[in-house]
Amino acid sequence: MTLHHILVRVISDTQRHAGHADIVRELIDGSVGYLKGNDNMPPGDQAWWENHRRRLERVARKVGNA
């Protein structure tokens, strides 16, 4: 095992767990993004996001059946 391997593993694990913590925080306070009040999310109302999700779902299903 090399130092390079250890560093890559630590960075990878930290990134994964930070993502999990962010999901839990979003579930608790209902906000998304970096800062409360500054969500850094692309603009779009609820209808836009629902349409976007449906479009991605359709593409994913199409690719999954290919």
PDB file of N, CA, C and O in Angstrom:
ATOM      1  N   MET A   1       0.846  -1.171   0.000  1.00  0.00           N
ATOM      2  CA  MET A   1       0.000   0.000   0.000  1.00  0.00           C
ATOM      3  C   MET A   1       0.895   1.239   0.000  1.00  0.00           C
ATOM      4  O   MET A   1       1.834   1.346   0.788  1.00  0.00           O
ATOM      5  N   THR A   2       0.584   2.164  -0.895  1.00  0.00           N
ATOM      6  CA  THR A   2       1.387   3.379  -1.011  1.00  0.00           C
ATOM      7  C   THR A   2       0.650   4.565  -0.388  1.00  0.00           C
ATOM      8  O   THR A   2      -0.557   4.519  -0.152  1.00  0.00           O
ATOM      9  N   LEU A   3       1.402   5.612  -0.133  1.00  0.00           N
ATOM     10  CA  LEU A   3       0.810   6.842   0.390  1.00  0.00           C
ATOM     11  C   LEU A   3      -0.210   7.384  -0.606  1.00  0.00           C
ATOM     12  O   LEU A   3      -1.263   7.883  -0.208  1.00  0.00           O
ATOM     13  N   HIS A   4       0.092   7.290  -1.877  1.00  0.00           N
ATOM     14  CA  HIS A   4      -0.843   7.748  -2.909  1.00  0.00           C
ATOM     15  C   HIS A   4      -2.175   7.011  -2.783  1.00  0.00           C
ATOM     16  O   HIS A   4      -3.234   7.637  -2.818  1.00  0.00           O
ATOM     17  N   HIS A   5      -2.132   5.713  -2.640  1.00  0.00           N
ATOM     18  CA  HIS A   5      -3.357   4.917  -2.506  1.00  0.00           C
ATOM     19  C   HIS A   5      -4.147   5.342  -1.261  1.00  0.00           C
ATOM     20  O   HIS A   5      -5.370   5.474  -1.317  1.00  0.00           O
ATOM     21  N   ILE A   6      -3.464   5.552  -0.163  1.00  0.00           N
ATOM     22  CA  ILE A   6      -4.133   5.960   1.078  1.00  0.00           C
ATOM     23  C   ILE A   6      -4.792   7.324   0.911  1.00  0.00           C
ATOM     24  O   ILE A   6      -5.941   7.505   1.313  1.00  0.00           O
ATOM     25  N   LEU A   7      -4.089   8.275   0.331  1.00  0.00           N
ATOM     26  CA  LEU A   7      -4.647   9.617   0.139  1.00  0.00           C
ATOM     27  C   LEU A   7      -5.869   9.598  -0.772  1.00  0.00           C
ATOM     28  O   LEU A   7      -6.869  10.258  -0.491  1.00  0.00           O
ATOM     29  N   VAL A   8      -5.787   8.846  -1.855  1.00  0.00           N
ATOM     30  CA  VAL A   8      -6.936   8.753  -2.760  1.00  0.00           C
ATOM     31  C   VAL A   8      -8.119   8.132  -2.034  1.00  0.00           C
ATOM     32  O   VAL A   8      -9.252   8.588  -2.190  1.00  0.00           O
ATOM     33  N   ARG A   9      -7.870   7.109  -1.252  1.00  0.00           N
ATOM     34  CA  ARG A   9      -8.951   6.444  -0.506  1.00  0.00           C
ATOM     35  C   ARG A   9      -9.584   7.380   0.525  1.00  0.00           C
ATOM     36  O   ARG A   9     -10.806   7.411   0.662  1.00  0.00           O
ATOM     37  N   VAL A  10      -8.766   8.137   1.245  1.00  0.00           N
ATOM     38  CA  VAL A  10      -9.280   9.074   2.245  1.00  0.00           C
ATOM     39  C   VAL A  10     -10.117  10.163   1.575  1.00  0.00           C
ATOM     40  O   VAL A  10     -11.193  10.512   2.062  1.00  0.00           O
ATOM     41  N   ILE A  11      -9.628  10.692   0.471  1.00  0.00           N
ATOM     42  CA  ILE A  11     -10.377  11.727  -0.244  1.00  0.00           C
ATOM     43  C   ILE A  11     -11.702  11.163  -0.752  1.00  0.00           C
ATOM     44  O   ILE A  11     -12.740  11.814  -0.627  1.00  0.00           O
ATOM     45  N   SER A  12     -11.677   9.990  -1.306  1.00  0.00           N
ATOM     46  CA  SER A  12     -12.890   9.356  -1.820  1.00  0.00           C
ATOM     47  C   SER A  12     -13.907   9.111  -0.707  1.00  0.00           C
ATOM     48  O   SER A  12     -15.089   9.413  -0.865  1.00  0.00           O
ATOM     49  N   ASP A  13     -13.446   8.566   0.415  1.00  0.00           N
ATOM     50  CA  ASP A  13     -14.353   8.298   1.533  1.00  0.00           C
ATOM     51  C   ASP A  13     -14.914   9.585   2.127  1.00  0.00           C
ATOM     52  O   ASP A  13     -16.093   9.645   2.477  1.00  0.00           O
ATOM     53  N   THR A  14     -14.081  10.610   2.241  1.00  0.00           N
ATOM     54  CA  THR A  14     -14.540  11.897   2.777  1.00  0.00           C
ATOM     55  C   THR A  14     -15.619  12.492   1.879  1.00  0.00           C
ATOM     56  O   THR A  14     -16.637  12.982   2.366  1.00  0.00           O
ATOM     57  N   GLN A  15     -15.394  12.449   0.574  1.00  0.00           N
ATOM     58  CA  GLN A  15     -16.380  12.970  -0.374  1.00  0.00           C
ATOM     59  C   GLN A  15     -17.699  12.223  -0.246  1.00  0.00           C
ATOM     60  O   GLN A  15     -18.762  12.843  -0.251  1.00  0.00           O
ATOM     61  N   ARG A  16     -17.647  10.915  -0.134  1.00  0.00           N
ATOM     62  CA  ARG A  16     -18.862  10.112  -0.042  1.00  0.00           C
ATOM     63  C   ARG A  16     -19.630  10.444   1.231  1.00  0.00           C
ATOM     64  O   ARG A  16     -20.845  10.635   1.187  1.00  0.00           O
ATOM     65  N   HIS A  17     -18.941  10.514   2.353  1.00  0.00           N
ATOM     66  CA  HIS A  17     -19.618  10.780   3.616  1.00  0.00           C
ATOM     67  C   HIS A  17     -20.111  12.222   3.705  1.00  0.00           C
ATOM     68  O   HIS A  17     -21.144  12.482   4.322  1.00  0.00           O
ATOM     69  N   ALA A  18     -19.394  13.153   3.103  1.00  0.00           N
ATOM     70  CA  ALA A  18     -19.860  14.540   3.083  1.00  0.00           C
ATOM     71  C   ALA A  18     -21.161  14.630   2.292  1.00  0.00           C
ATOM     72  O   ALA A  18     -22.062  15.382   2.664  1.00  0.00           O
ATOM     73  N   GLY A  19     -21.265  13.879   1.220  1.00  0.00           N
ATOM     74  CA  GLY A  19     -22.504  13.839   0.447  1.00  0.00           C
ATOM     75  C   GLY A  19     -23.651  13.280   1.260  1.00  0.00           C
ATOM     76  O   GLY A  19     -24.772  13.782   1.178  1.00  0.00           O
ATOM     77  N   HIS A  20     -23.387  12.242   2.048  1.00  0.00           N
ATOM     78  CA  HIS A  20     -24.429  11.676   2.910  1.00  0.00           C
ATOM     79  C   HIS A  20     -24.883  12.701   3.942  1.00  0.00           C
ATOM     80  O   HIS A  20     -26.079  12.852   4.191  1.00  0.00           O
ATOM     81  N   ALA A  21     -23.936  13.396   4.536  1.00  0.00           N
ATOM     82  CA  ALA A  21     -24.274  14.399   5.547  1.00  0.00           C
ATOM     83  C   ALA A  21     -25.103  15.520   4.940  1.00  0.00           C
ATOM     84  O   ALA A  21     -26.009  16.042   5.591  1.00  0.00           O
ATOM     85  N   ASP A  22     -24.805  15.895   3.707  1.00  0.00           N
ATOM     86  CA  ASP A  22     -25.561  16.945   3.037  1.00  0.00           C
ATOM     87  C   ASP A  22     -27.001  16.504   2.790  1.00  0.00           C
ATOM     88  O   ASP A  22     -27.927  17.303   2.933  1.00  0.00           O
ATOM     89  N   ILE A  23     -27.193  15.250   2.424  1.00  0.00           N
ATOM     90  CA  ILE A  23     -28.552  14.724   2.220  1.00  0.00           C
ATOM     91  C   ILE A  23     -29.336  14.772   3.526  1.00  0.00           C
ATOM     92  O   ILE A  23     -30.500  15.173   3.535  1.00  0.00           O
ATOM     93  N   VAL A  24     -28.711  14.368   4.625  1.00  0.00           N
ATOM     94  CA  VAL A  24     -29.383  14.397   5.927  1.00  0.00           C
ATOM     95  C   VAL A  24     -29.736  15.837   6.299  1.00  0.00           C
ATOM     96  O   VAL A  24     -30.837  16.100   6.783  1.00  0.00           O
ATOM     97  N   ARG A  25     -28.812  16.764   6.077  1.00  0.00           N
ATOM     98  CA  ARG A  25     -29.085  18.171   6.387  1.00  0.00           C
ATOM     99  C   ARG A  25     -30.258  18.679   5.562  1.00  0.00           C
ATOM    100  O   ARG A  25     -31.119  19.383   6.087  1.00  0.00           O
ATOM    101  N   GLU A  26     -30.306  18.335   4.282  1.00  0.00           N
ATOM    102  CA  GLU A  26     -31.413  18.763   3.437  1.00  0.00           C
ATOM    103  C   GLU A  26     -32.744  18.201   3.943  1.00  0.00           C
ATOM    104  O   GLU A  26     -33.768  18.884   3.898  1.00  0.00           O
ATOM    105  N   LEU A  27     -32.725  16.959   4.422  1.00  0.00           N
ATOM    106  CA  LEU A  27     -33.957  16.365   4.953  1.00  0.00           C
ATOM    107  C   LEU A  27     -34.403  17.059   6.239  1.00  0.00           C
ATOM    108  O   LEU A  27     -35.598  17.177   6.507  1.00  0.00           O
ATOM    109  N   ILE A  28     -33.437  17.513   7.027  1.00  0.00           N
ATOM    110  CA  ILE A  28     -33.763  18.153   8.307  1.00  0.00           C
ATOM    111  C   ILE A  28     -34.291  19.567   8.107  1.00  0.00           C
ATOM    112  O   ILE A  28     -35.358  19.903   8.619  1.00  0.00           O
ATOM    113  N   ASP A  29     -33.557  20.402   7.367  1.00  0.00           N
ATOM    114  CA  ASP A  29     -33.963  21.808   7.276  1.00  0.00           C
ATOM    115  C   ASP A  29     -34.667  22.165   5.971  1.00  0.00           C
ATOM    116  O   ASP A  29     -35.144  23.291   5.824  1.00  0.00           O
ATOM    117  N   GLY A  30     -34.743  21.240   5.028  1.00  0.00           N
ATOM    118  CA  GLY A  30     -35.498  21.478   3.803  1.00  0.00           C
ATOM    119  C   GLY A  30     -34.805  22.358   2.779  1.00  0.00           C
ATOM    120  O   GLY A  30     -35.366  22.620   1.716  1.00  0.00           O
ATOM    121  N   SER A  31     -33.603  22.817   3.075  1.00  0.00           N
ATOM    122  CA  SER A  31     -32.899  23.659   2.113  1.00  0.00           C
ATOM    123  C   SER A  31     -31.896  22.814   1.332  1.00  0.00           C
ATOM    124  O   SER A  31     -31.462  21.758   1.792  1.00  0.00           O
ATOM    125  N   VAL A  32     -31.541  23.293   0.156  1.00  0.00           N
ATOM    126  CA  VAL A  32     -30.555  22.603  -0.668  1.00  0.00           C
ATOM    127  C   VAL A  32     -29.436  23.570  -0.995  1.00  0.00           C
ATOM    128  O   VAL A  32     -29.600  24.784  -0.875  1.00  0.00           O
ATOM    129  N   GLY A  33     -28.315  23.039  -1.402  1.00  0.00           N
ATOM    130  CA  GLY A  33     -27.198  23.873  -1.812  1.00  0.00           C
ATOM    131  C   GLY A  33     -26.249  24.168  -0.670  1.00  0.00           C
ATOM    132  O   GLY A  33     -26.274  23.519   0.375  1.00  0.00           O
ATOM    133  N   TYR A  34     -25.411  25.165  -0.900  1.00  0.00           N
ATOM    134  CA  TYR A  34     -24.346  25.477   0.046  1.00  0.00           C
ATOM    135  C   TYR A  34     -24.827  26.234   1.277  1.00  0.00           C
ATOM    136  O   TYR A  34     -24.475  25.877   2.401  1.00  0.00           O
ATOM    137  N   LEU A  35     -25.619  27.265   1.076  1.00  0.00           N
ATOM    138  CA  LEU A  35     -26.006  28.142   2.168  1.00  0.00           C
ATOM    139  C   LEU A  35     -27.516  28.325   2.197  1.00  0.00           C
ATOM    140  O   LEU A  35     -28.158  28.363   1.148  1.00  0.00           O
ATOM    141  N   LYS A  36     -28.080  28.439   3.381  1.00  0.00           N
ATOM    142  CA  LYS A  36     -29.493  28.737   3.493  1.00  0.00           C
ATOM    143  C   LYS A  36     -29.732  30.125   2.904  1.00  0.00           C
ATOM    144  O   LYS A  36     -29.034  31.080   3.245  1.00  0.00           O
ATOM    145  N   GLY A  37     -30.706  30.229   2.035  1.00  0.00           N
ATOM    146  CA  GLY A  37     -30.982  31.495   1.373  1.00  0.00           C
ATOM    147  C   GLY A  37     -30.199  31.697   0.085  1.00  0.00           C
ATOM    148  O   GLY A  37     -30.519  32.590  -0.700  1.00  0.00           O
ATOM    149  N   ASN A  38     -29.186  30.885  -0.140  1.00  0.00           N
ATOM    150  CA  ASN A  38     -28.406  30.923  -1.377  1.00  0.00           C
ATOM    151  C   ASN A  38     -28.174  29.486  -1.806  1.00  0.00           C
ATOM    152  O   ASN A  38     -27.111  28.913  -1.564  1.00  0.00           O
ATOM    153  N   ASP A  39     -29.183  28.913  -2.447  1.00  0.00           N
ATOM    154  CA  ASP A  39     -29.145  27.480  -2.713  1.00  0.00           C
ATOM    155  C   ASP A  39     -28.281  27.080  -3.903  1.00  0.00           C
ATOM    156  O   ASP A  39     -28.085  25.888  -4.137  1.00  0.00           O
ATOM    157  N   ASN A  40     -27.773  28.019  -4.643  1.00  0.00           N
ATOM    158  CA  ASN A  40     -26.934  27.804  -5.824  1.00  0.00           C
ATOM    159  C   ASN A  40     -27.532  26.787  -6.804  1.00  0.00           C
ATOM    160  O   ASN A  40     -26.802  26.150  -7.564  1.00  0.00           O
ATOM    161  N   MET A  41     -28.854  26.638  -6.783  1.00  0.00           N
ATOM    162  CA  MET A  41     -29.537  25.741  -7.703  1.00  0.00           C
ATOM    163  C   MET A  41     -29.991  26.527  -8.926  1.00  0.00           C
ATOM    164  O   MET A  41     -30.286  27.718  -8.823  1.00  0.00           O
ATOM    165  N   PRO A  42     -30.049  25.867 -10.091  1.00  0.00           N
ATOM    166  CA  PRO A  42     -30.547  26.561 -11.280  1.00  0.00           C
ATOM    167  C   PRO A  42     -31.986  27.023 -11.075  1.00  0.00           C
ATOM    168  O   PRO A  42     -32.737  26.381 -10.341  1.00  0.00           O
ATOM    169  N   PRO A  43     -32.380  28.118 -11.704  1.00  0.00           N
ATOM    170  CA  PRO A  43     -33.749  28.604 -11.520  1.00  0.00           C
ATOM    171  C   PRO A  43     -34.767  27.624 -12.105  1.00  0.00           C
ATOM    172  O   PRO A  43     -34.490  26.943 -13.092  1.00  0.00           O
ATOM    173  N   GLY A  44     -35.920  27.561 -11.499  1.00  0.00           N
ATOM    174  CA  GLY A  44     -37.002  26.713 -11.989  1.00  0.00           C
ATOM    175  C   GLY A  44     -38.007  26.485 -10.870  1.00  0.00           C
ATOM    176  O   GLY A  44     -37.635  26.243  -9.721  1.00  0.00           O
ATOM    177  N   ASP A  45     -39.280  26.566 -11.220  1.00  0.00           N
ATOM    178  CA  ASP A  45     -40.307  26.326 -10.211  1.00  0.00           C
ATOM    179  C   ASP A  45     -40.554  24.820 -10.078  1.00  0.00           C
ATOM    180  O   ASP A  45     -39.918  24.016 -10.761  1.00  0.00           O
ATOM    181  N   GLN A  46     -41.474  24.451  -9.201  1.00  0.00           N
ATOM    182  CA  GLN A  46     -41.737  23.037  -8.932  1.00  0.00           C
ATOM    183  C   GLN A  46     -42.130  22.291 -10.204  1.00  0.00           C
ATOM    184  O   GLN A  46     -41.687  21.162 -10.413  1.00  0.00           O
ATOM    185  N   ALA A  47     -42.953  22.902 -11.059  1.00  0.00           N
ATOM    186  CA  ALA A  47     -43.375  22.252 -12.306  1.00  0.00           C
ATOM    187  C   ALA A  47     -42.173  22.000 -13.213  1.00  0.00           C
ATOM    188  O   ALA A  47     -42.077  20.943 -13.836  1.00  0.00           O
ATOM    189  N   TRP A  48     -41.258  22.964 -13.290  1.00  0.00           N
ATOM    190  CA  TRP A  48     -40.073  22.789 -14.118  1.00  0.00           C
ATOM    191  C   TRP A  48     -39.248  21.608 -13.629  1.00  0.00           C
ATOM    192  O   TRP A  48     -38.814  20.779 -14.429  1.00  0.00           O
ATOM    193  N   TRP A  49     -39.023  21.523 -12.292  1.00  0.00           N
ATOM    194  CA  TRP A  49     -38.221  20.435 -11.736  1.00  0.00           C
ATOM    195  C   TRP A  49     -38.883  19.081 -11.936  1.00  0.00           C
ATOM    196  O   TRP A  49     -38.198  18.093 -12.200  1.00  0.00           O
ATOM    197  N   GLU A  50     -40.220  19.019 -11.813  1.00  0.00           N
ATOM    198  CA  GLU A  50     -40.928  17.759 -12.040  1.00  0.00           C
ATOM    199  C   GLU A  50     -40.785  17.320 -13.494  1.00  0.00           C
ATOM    200  O   GLU A  50     -40.573  16.139 -13.770  1.00  0.00           O
ATOM    201  N   ASN A  51     -40.899  18.261 -14.417  1.00  0.00           N
ATOM    202  CA  ASN A  51     -40.709  17.946 -15.831  1.00  0.00           C
ATOM    203  C   ASN A  51     -39.275  17.494 -16.098  1.00  0.00           C
ATOM    204  O   ASN A  51     -39.050  16.543 -16.847  1.00  0.00           O
ATOM    205  N   HIS A  52     -38.321  18.166 -15.494  1.00  0.00           N
ATOM    206  CA  HIS A  52     -36.901  17.807 -15.639  1.00  0.00           C
ATOM    207  C   HIS A  52     -36.658  16.388 -15.133  1.00  0.00           C
ATOM    208  O   HIS A  52     -35.976  15.601 -15.790  1.00  0.00           O
ATOM    209  N   ARG A  53     -37.213  16.061 -13.970  1.00  0.00           N
ATOM    210  CA  ARG A  53     -37.038  14.718 -13.407  1.00  0.00           C
ATOM    211  C   ARG A  53     -37.656  13.664 -14.323  1.00  0.00           C
ATOM    212  O   ARG A  53     -37.053  12.617 -14.558  1.00  0.00           O
ATOM    213  N   ARG A  54     -38.855  13.933 -14.843  1.00  0.00           N
ATOM    214  CA  ARG A  54     -39.502  12.982 -15.753  1.00  0.00           C
ATOM    215  C   ARG A  54     -38.663  12.762 -17.015  1.00  0.00           C
ATOM    216  O   ARG A  54     -38.535  11.640 -17.507  1.00  0.00           O
ATOM    217  N   ARG A  55     -38.096  13.859 -17.526  1.00  0.00           N
ATOM    218  CA  ARG A  55     -37.261  13.761 -18.721  1.00  0.00           C
ATOM    219  C   ARG A  55     -36.022  12.909 -18.439  1.00  0.00           C
ATOM    220  O   ARG A  55     -35.663  12.061 -19.256  1.00  0.00           O
ATOM    221  N   LEU A  56     -35.367  13.120 -17.299  1.00  0.00           N
ATOM    222  CA  LEU A  56     -34.196  12.316 -16.937  1.00  0.00           C
ATOM    223  C   LEU A  56     -34.571  10.857 -16.714  1.00  0.00           C
ATOM    224  O   LEU A  56     -33.843   9.952 -17.121  1.00  0.00           O
ATOM    225  N   GLU A  57     -35.705  10.636 -16.070  1.00  0.00           N
ATOM    226  CA  GLU A  57     -36.180   9.268 -15.842  1.00  0.00           C
ATOM    227  C   GLU A  57     -36.412   8.552 -17.170  1.00  0.00           C
ATOM    228  O   GLU A  57     -36.040   7.388 -17.323  1.00  0.00           O
ATOM    229  N   ARG A  58     -37.025   9.244 -18.126  1.00  0.00           N
ATOM    230  CA  ARG A  58     -37.299   8.661 -19.436  1.00  0.00           C
ATOM    231  C   ARG A  58     -35.990   8.279 -20.141  1.00  0.00           C
ATOM    232  O   ARG A  58     -35.883   7.194 -20.713  1.00  0.00           O
ATOM    233  N   VAL A  59     -35.004   9.170 -20.097  1.00  0.00           N
ATOM    234  CA  VAL A  59     -33.711   8.895 -20.726  1.00  0.00           C
ATOM    235  C   VAL A  59     -33.024   7.716 -20.035  1.00  0.00           C
ATOM    236  O   VAL A  59     -32.474   6.840 -20.702  1.00  0.00           O
ATOM    237  N   ALA A  60     -33.055   7.691 -18.709  1.00  0.00           N
ATOM    238  CA  ALA A  60     -32.400   6.606 -17.966  1.00  0.00           C
ATOM    239  C   ALA A  60     -33.039   5.257 -18.297  1.00  0.00           C
ATOM    240  O   ALA A  60     -32.338   4.262 -18.484  1.00  0.00           O
ATOM    241  N   ARG A  61     -34.358   5.227 -18.368  1.00  0.00           N
ATOM    242  CA  ARG A  61     -35.042   3.972 -18.714  1.00  0.00           C
ATOM    243  C   ARG A  61     -34.705   3.534 -20.146  1.00  0.00           C
ATOM    244  O   ARG A  61     -34.512   2.347 -20.406  1.00  0.00           O
ATOM    245  N   LYS A  62     -34.636   4.493 -21.066  1.00  0.00           N
ATOM    246  CA  LYS A  62     -34.305   4.176 -22.448  1.00  0.00           C
ATOM    247  C   LYS A  62     -32.888   3.591 -22.556  1.00  0.00           C
ATOM    248  O   LYS A  62     -32.668   2.607 -23.262  1.00  0.00           O
ATOM    249  N   VAL A  63     -31.942   4.204 -21.852  1.00  0.00           N
ATOM    250  CA  VAL A  63     -30.561   3.726 -21.874  1.00  0.00           C
ATOM    251  C   VAL A  63     -30.468   2.362 -21.172  1.00  0.00           C
ATOM    252  O   VAL A  63     -29.724   1.486 -21.612  1.00  0.00           O
ATOM    253  N   GLY A  64     -31.222   2.190 -20.089  1.00  0.00           N
ATOM    254  CA  GLY A  64     -31.195   0.933 -19.358  1.00  0.00           C
ATOM    255  C   GLY A  64     -31.723  -0.237 -20.168  1.00  0.00           C
ATOM    256  O   GLY A  64     -31.345  -1.382 -19.919  1.00  0.00           O
ATOM    257  N   ASN A  65     -32.580   0.031 -21.123  1.00  0.00           N
ATOM    258  CA  ASN A  65     -33.142  -1.026 -21.971  1.00  0.00           C
ATOM    259  C   ASN A  65     -32.309  -1.264 -23.229  1.00  0.00           C
ATOM    260  O   ASN A  65     -32.575  -2.197 -23.987  1.00  0.00           O
ATOM    261  N   ALA A  66     -31.302  -0.421 -23.450  1.00  0.00           N
ATOM    262  CA  ALA A  66     -30.488  -0.554 -24.672  1.00  0.00           C
ATOM    263  C   ALA A  66     -29.529  -1.713 -24.577  1.00  0.00           C
ATOM    264  O   ALA A  66     -28.773  -1.967 -25.514  1.00  0.00           O
TER     265      ALA A  66
END
